[in-house]
Amino acid sequence: PVTAGSIVVPYGHVIGNEKWRGSEVAQRLQGKVRLIFEDGLGLVDFHLSNRTCILLISEADLVAGDEFKRRLVRFRNASSLRGIVIVEKTQISDQYYLGVQKLVVLELGMVLLPVANQGEASQLIIQLVSFCVREQSRDRGANPFLRKQRAQLAEPAVLHTVQQIPGVGKTKTLLLLQQFGSIHRLCNASINELEEVVGQTVAQEIYTF
């Protein structure tokens, strides 16, 4: 099941795919978050909330071939969940990273977060869980349009991803997200649109990247 609402995640918990039981990432999550393992999560590795999930691409997945790409495309086509892709970028898998980046960010319009190892992946999941908890506990009566904009600007995954672009620090990241609203729209922005926000030099770097 990969549609929103098909998995109900208890408040403050993470539901992990059974295949990760005993892995380093699962061991490091134990004690930091309330982790429950389940069979039948299909394409998803970790559910952080009813709307947000993690697809974790390991070094072994990258080296093994294109199966992980088919999984990502199937997820994007079938799911209404907010999927965050965490990928192990190591010396061995580095040569595959640009291809993954192009697929995930430009073609599928999803958030991509590189990590050096499963320990870093677990730290990132813990941060994202705390974000999801804050998001769930927000006042439900607030203006949904304002809430959506605020969530996008505050989301650690989105901020972290935009900051990977050469020449873009925290301030420019916030300016870019205020202007374009999402990574997908930022990727499709013209050089003139970018120049209006960050100036000619940085705009060129972003466009090239």
N, C-alpha and C positions, 0 to 999 in steps of 0.2 A: 504493500500500500504506500503510495507516494503523494496522495492528494491531501490538501490541508483538511484537518479535522478527522482523518482516518486513524491517526495516532493521537491519543490523548496523553500528554506529558504532564505528570503531577507537578505542581508548582515547586520550582527549585530543584527538580530532578533532571537527569539525563538518561535517555534510553539508548543503549548501545547495541549495535548489531552483534549477535552471538559470536561471529567470526573473530571479533577483537578480544574476546575473553582470554586472559592470560598474557596479552601483549604488553609491551612497555607502556604504551599510551594509556591503556586501561589501568595498569598498576599505579601509574602516577596520578590518575584521576581519583582513585580510591582514597577516601578520607578527605578529599578536597571538595568533591561534589557527591550527591547521592546518585549512584550509578546503578541502573537496572539493565540486565541483558535480556534481549528477546530475540527469538527466531522470527523470520518472516518480515524483516524490515526492507527486503528487496534491495533497491539501489542505494539506500541511505545507510551511512555508517553510524551517525549519532544524531538523535533528535534532541534539540536543546529546548524547544517549546513546541506548541501546536503548529507554529508557522515557520520556525527556523530549524534548519538541519545542516549537518556537516557531511560532505563527501570527502573522504581522506584518501589521497593518492600516494601510496608509499613508493619508496625507491624501487622496490621489486616490481610494482605495477608498471612504472615507467619503462624499466628495462625489458619487461616481458612482452611488450608490443602494444597494439592498438585497442585492446579490450577496454581499458579505462576510458578511452575516447567514446566508444560506443555507449558505455554506461552513462557518461555525462550527457550525451545527446539524448538518450532515452529518458533520463531524468528531466531534462529541460522540456522535452516535448510532452511528457505525461504529468508533470507536477505543477501544482499551484503554490508549492512551498517556496520559502526564501532559502535557496541553497547556497552555502558558502563552501568553496573548494579550498582545502588545505593540501599543499603538495610538498613532499620531501625533496628539497633542492640540495643535493650533495655533490661531491666531486664526480661521482659516478653518473648521477642523473642530470647534471647540469646541462649536458649537450641536448637534452630533450626539452628543457624548460621553455625556450622561446616558442616552440610549437604548442606547448600546453597553454602558455600565456595567450597566444593568438586565438586558440580555440575557445578558451574559457571566457576571456574578457571581451574580445572583439566580436567573435561569432555568436557566443551564447549569452553575452551580457551579464555574466555572473561575477561575483567577488572571488578573487584569487589571492590566497595568502601563502607565501613560501616560508617553510621552516627548515632548519638544519637537521632536525631529528625528531623522533617521536616525543622526546621530553619537551621540546619547544611546542610541539603540536598540542600536548596536554595543557601547557600553560595558556596557550591561546584559547583553547576550548573553555577553560575555567573563566577567563576574562569575558568571553562571549556569553557564557551562562549568566554571569552577574548582570550583563547588559540586558539579556532576555528577561531576567527577574524584574529589573527596574521597569522595563517596557510593559510587562504584564501588570505591574502594580500601579501604573499610572492611572490617573483619574479617567474612567471610561467616558465620563460626560464631557470631556474636553473636545474642542473643535477637531474633527478627524483630519481636516486638511492641514492645520497647524501641527497636529501630532505627527502626521506622516513626514512633514518637512523636517521637524525637529529630530525625529528618529533617524532619518537619513544622515543629518549633519553630525549627530552624536555617535553614530555607530562606529565602534573601534575598528571593525573589519574594513569599512569603507575608507576611513581616515588613513589607516595603515597602508592600504593599497595605493591610494593616490600619492602618499608621501614617498613611495618607491620611485616615482618619476624623477629623473635628474633635474635639479634646479628648483624643485617644489618642496618647500618646507611646510610647517604647520599652518602658518598664516595664509599662504597661497592655496593650500589645500582647502581651507575653509571658504576662501573667496570663490574657488572653482566650484565647490559643491553647492554654495549658495546660488551661483549663477546657473549651473547646469543640472543640479538636482540628483544626478546619478552618474555612475561610472560609464554606463552605456552611452548616455548623451554626451558626456565629456569626450569619449573616444570618437564620436561622430562629428565633433565640432570642427568648423573650418578654422583655418589659421587666423583669419580676421576676427572671428568671434573670440578666440583665445587671447589675441593681442589686446582686446578691449579690457580684459580682466587682469592679465599678468605682464603685459608689455611684449615687445617684439622678440627679444632674445629667449625668454622662457617659453613663449608661445611656440617658437620654432623647435625647442627641445622637446616639448610635450608632443607636438605634431609628429616629429621624427620617431619618438619613443612608441 
